[in-house]
């Protein structure tokens, strides 16, 4: 079960990253999804609102796992980059039941 619950997600107006607002037991937790992660998540490579919404559950799971590990930036935000996505894919690939597998 995820420790964070998604409240909302949106692309920043710059188009360079996305933000997730998540609930951490009554407190808000902000998650920044870098452009590289949005481009890496599926083919064709795109960084837009549709790509975010198609994969919002995946990004929520990665954010929750990072939160549980205490992997939070000094400003209190969780940051998800392309390396986090690749690490998640490797983690899921190595799990026998392949729960939450990334579809490509």
C-alpha positions in Angstrom: 0.0 0.0 0.0 1.3 3.5 -0.9 2.1 5.8 1.9 1.3 8.9 -0.3 -2.0 9.4 -2.0 -2.3 11.5 -5.1 -4.3 14.7 -4.9 -3.6 16.2 -8.3 -1.0 16.3 -11.1 -0.2 19.0 -13.7 2.4 20.1 -16.1 4.2 23.4 -15.2 3.4 26.1 -17.7 7.1 26.0 -18.8 6.5 22.4 -20.0 9.9 21.4 -18.5 8.5 19.5 -15.6 5.4 18.3 -13.9 4.1 18.5 -10.3 2.2 16.1 -8.2 0.4 17.2 -5.1 0.2 14.2 -2.8 -1.3 13.6 0.7 1.1 12.3 3.3 -1.3 11.6 6.1 -2.9 15.1 6.3 0.2 17.0 5.1 0.9 17.9 1.5 3.9 16.5 -0.2 5.0 18.0 -3.5 6.6 15.9 -6.1 8.6 17.3 -9.1 8.8 15.1 -12.2 11.7 16.1 -14.4 11.3 16.4 -18.2 13.8 13.5 -18.6 11.5 11.1 -16.7 8.4 12.2 -18.8 10.4 11.6 -22.0 11.7 8.2 -20.7 8.4 6.7 -19.6 7.2 5.5 -23.0 7.5 5.7 -26.7 7.1 7.9 -28.6 9.1 10.2 -26.3 6.9 13.1 -25.3 6.8 15.6 -22.4 3.2 16.8 -22.1 0.1 16.6 -20.0 -1.2 13.5 -21.8 2.1 11.6 -21.0 1.8 12.7 -17.4 -1.8 11.6 -17.0 -1.1 8.2 -18.8 1.6 7.4 -16.2 0.4 9.3 -13.1 -0.1 6.0 -11.2 3.5 5.0 -12.0 4.9 8.3 -10.9 2.8 8.2 -7.7 4.2 4.8 -6.9 7.8 6.0 -7.4 7.2 9.1 -5.3 5.7 7.0 -2.5 8.7 4.6 -2.5 11.1 7.5 -2.4 9.1 9.1 0.5 9.1 5.8 2.4 12.9 5.7 2.0 13.3 9.3 3.1 14.6 10.2 -0.3 13.4 13.9 -0.1 15.2 17.0 -1.3 16.5 19.6 1.2 13.5 21.8 0.3 11.1 19.0 1.3 10.1 18.0 -2.3 10.5 14.6 -3.9 12.2 14.8 -7.3 11.7 12.1 -9.9 14.2 12.0 -12.8 14.9 9.6 -15.6 17.3 7.6 -13.4 14.5 7.0 -10.9 12.3 5.6 -13.7 15.1 3.3 -14.9 15.7 2.1 -11.3 12.0 1.4 -10.9 11.9 -0.6 -14.1 14.9 -2.7 -12.9 13.2 -3.2 -9.5 9.9 -4.3 -11.1 11.8 -6.5 -13.6 13.5 -8.3 -10.7 10.3 -8.9 -8.7 8.9 -12.4 -9.3 5.3 -11.3 -9.5 6.0 -8.2 -11.8 3.5 -6.1 -9.9 3.1 -2.6 -11.3 5.1 -3.4 -14.5 5.7 -0.5 -16.8 4.0 -1.0 -20.1 5.8 0.3 -23.2 
